[in-house]
């Protein structure tokens, strides 16, 4: 079983990135690092150039998450890998976690279920708390607890980082959607795979330390909440890509309903509590407008 990891970077923290790569070096056959136009690409190249198990592919500009992942997946095919492990620059696999993920495929489970991907549980790098896997409920994303001695659960969604995918599944489901550029690349692929009859599994024993890498603001709105705060341009992609996906026939209403509620909450929190609120709200409306105009790809291109 040959596993190739694809790590996508953009202006990473070098110490954190080294931890990511060191952990992968012990658990996968090879790693392809796709740098999306970082300001210090030379430093990234120097970080990995002495490691023969890592191939570095620096891009001259930021071409988006979907494009970078697809370049790595193409490299996995050229190197005749069986599985591809998709990673970001802030997630560090714990000991034997990749082995645990891959063992689910080798146990014969994939002969009884059409498994599109399997992902680990995340341990918050700041709080040290392990996450639960998720399901679509009536108005929100619900949680699926891992019971004692339960190796895995069926889940409705996996984030990109940590997802282990067989190359044969990618051949059938198709590549990542490059037109989305950043947000919802993982959402779209997972929902597309499920529309083709595949299932997604959340592993209960494989753990990965994950740093959200974003500022979170604690606010009171009927209860205490931690709300992620992004730069203004991200709200363009969040809103545009959501509305683009709403128009696709294979996107289930269960996700659309939950996501619409989430967008309303984001708008409300930004309006009431967010810094730089006017610029962010302008980006939200521009994203919605561009979605109806059918605009995709990088903002402003």
N, C-alpha and C positions, 0 to 999 in steps of 0.2 A: 504494500500500500504506500504509494508515493504522494506525500502532501507538500504542496508548495504554498507558502504564505505570500500574500500581496499586502504590502504596507504602503498606504498613501500618506504623504506628508505635505504640510504647508507651514513654513516658518515654525518648525517644532522646537520644543525645549530639548536641547541636545542630551542632557543627563537622562531625561525621561525616555527619549528615543533609544538611547543606548540600553536602558533596562528592557524596553520592548524587544529589541533585536537580540539581546543576550538570552532572553527567555525563549524566543523562537528558535534560536540557534541550537538549543538542546532538544527541541521537540518536533522539528519539521525537516524535510529533506533539503529544502532550499527556500530562500526568501528573495522576492523581487520588491525593491523599494522604488516607488514611483513618486518623484518629488514634483509638486505642482507649481513650479516657478517661485520657490522660496528666495528670499533676498540673499541668503548665505548658502547657495548651493555648493560652493567649493567646500565649505565646512562639512556638509552632509556627505559629500563624496569622500572626503578624507576620513570621515568617521568609519566608513564601511569598506574602503578600498583594499585593506589587508585581509579581509574575510572572504575566502573563496566560496562560502555558502551563501553570499549575498550578491545579487546583481542590482546595481543602481541605475535607474533610468531617469535622469533629470529632464524636465520639460522646460522650454524657454519661457512659458507663461502659464498661468493658471487656466487649465482647460476643463476644470470641473471634476467632481468626484466620480461621476459615471464613466467619463473617458479614461481617467486614471485606472480605475478598477478593470475596465475592459482591456487596457493595455497589459496589465498584469495577468489577466486570465489568458490572453493570447500567448504570453510568454510561458504560462503553465502548460498550455497545449504543445508548444514547441519543445518543451522539456519532458513531454510525455508523462505529466503528473496524472494521478487518478482523482485527486481532490484538491480544491483550492480553499485556503483559509484567508478570509478577508479581514483586514486589520486597519486600525487607525494608529495615530502616533502617540496616543495616551493610554493604551490598554496593554497591561502586562499579564500574560498567562502565568498561573501558578503551576507548581510542579505536577507533571503528568496530566495536566488538563487536556491537552490536545489528544493524548493517548486515550483518555476517557471518551472524548467526543468521537474519535474514529472507531472505537470499539463497538459503538452502537451500530455502525454500518457493517462491521465484520461479524456481528453476532447472529446474523440472519434476519434481524428485524426489518431490514430493507427489502426482504423477500415477501413480507406480509403487508407492508405499508409502502406507499410511494413517498419516500422521504425526500423533500427538496433540500432541506438544510437542517442543521442542528447547531444550537448555540449554548454558551455557558451561562451560569449565573454570574452577576457582577458584584464585586465588593467595592463599595464607595471608597475611593482613595483617601477622602477626608474624614469620613465618619466610621469606616470599617464595618459597615452594615451590608450584608448580602441581600441582593435584590430577589424578587420573585418574578416568575414569568407572567405573561400578560394574556388577557382575552378581551374580546369586545363585549361590553355589557350594553344596557339600554342607552345610557347617556354618558358613559365614561369608559376609560380603560380600566378593567378589573385585574385583580391579581390571582395567580394560581399558586397556592402554597405547595412546596415539596414535602410530602409526608415522609416519615422515617422509613428508610430502606427503599424509597421510591427512586429508581434510577433516572427517570425522565418523565416529562409531561407533554401533552399536546398543547401547542400554543398558537395564537393567531398571528403573531408577528415577531420577527427577530430584527434587531438593529444590525447594521453592517458589520461592526467590529466583533470579531469572534465567531462569525458564521462559517461553518464548514460545509462546503457544497461539492457534491460529485460533479466532475466535468461532464458526465453523460446527462446530468440534469440540466446544466447550462446549455447543452446542445439542443435539448428539447424545449425548455422554457424560453431561452434566448438570453442575450447579454443584458447588462445594466442599461437603463434608459439615459443616454447621454444628454438628451434635450432638457432634462430637469436641472442639470448643472450641479446643484448641491442638495437641497432639501427634498425629502421623500424618495430619494433613489432606492433606499432599502424598502420603504413602504410599498412602492409600485412593484418591485420585483417579487416581494412576498405575496402580494395580492394576485399578481399574474400567475405565479406558481400554484396558488390555491385554486385559481379558476380553472386550471388544467388538471385538477384532481390530486395534487400533491399535498402532503402534510408537512408541518413545521414542528420540530421537537425542541423543547427546552431541557437541557441536561440539568439534573439536580446535584450532581457531584463535581462536575468540572467548574472551576472557579477562575475568574479573571479580574484583576484589580483594574478599575476603570476610573479615570479622572474626567469629570464632565467638562473641564476646561472652560467653564463659562461663569460669569458673575450671576449670583442668585440673590434676589432681594426678598427679605422676609416681611410679609405684610399681613394685616388683619382684614379679612373680608368674610364675615360670619364665623370664621375660624382662622387660625394662623396658617399661612401658606408660604412656601418658598417658590418664587416665580423666577424662571430664567430671564435674564436681561441680555438682549443681543444688540449688536450694532445695527444702525438703521437699515443697511442694505439687506441684512438677513430677512427682515420682515417682508421685503419684496418677494424673495424666493418662497418663503413659507406660505404666503397668501396666493401668489401666482400658481405655484405648483399644486396646491390643494385644489384650486378651481379648475386647473387643467385636468386633474385626475377625476374630478366629479363627472366629467363629460365622457369618460371611457366606459364602455359597456361591461367590462369585466370587474369593475370596482364595485364591491357590494355596498348596499345601502347601510348596512350595520356600521361600516367604517365611515361613510360620508356623514351620517348623523352625528357620530361622536366627534368627528373632525370639525364639523360646522360649529358645534358647541364650544370646542377648544378655541377656534378662531374668534368667536364672540368674546370669550373670556380674555384672550390675549389683547384684543382691542380695548376691552373695558379696563383691564389692569394698566395698560399703557396710557390710556386717557386719564386715569385717576392718579396713578402712582409713578409712571415711568419718567425717567429723565429724557430730555430731548424728544418729548412726545410729539411735537408737530412734525418733525422730520420723519419719525417712524410711522406715524399715521398716514402721512403723504405717500410713503413707500408701500404701505398696505393697499391703499386705493389704486396706486399705479400698478401693483401686482395683479389686482383683480381686473383692472382694465386690460392689461396685456394678455391675461388669460383668455378673456373674451375675444381679443383680437387674434388669438392663436400664436402669440409670440413665445418662443422657447429659447433655450440656450443661456448664454451669459448676459447679464444685465447690461444694457446699452449697446450690445453688439448688433 
